[in-house]
Amino acid sequence: MIKINWTRKLTSRKFWLSVASFVSMLIIALGGNENMATQVTALIMAGATVIGYVIGEGLADANGSL
């Protein structure tokens, strides 16, 4: 079984863009409007930025970087 590198996955912009795209298309498909889809996508990408920063800083701290 292949082990997933979650640190790399969660810091990937492509991964978060795919998640945001899927969720926004799902909102539209289920009858939501474009404004709602845009707001949800923005929230996902903002959250992804925070997650990427926190993981990156944690890795830097673990490696003894300043």
Protein Blocks (a to p, Z undefined) as FASTA:
>chain_A
ZZddfklmmmpmklmmmmmmmmmmmmmmnopafklmmmmmmmmmmmmmmmmmmmmmmmmm
mnopZZ
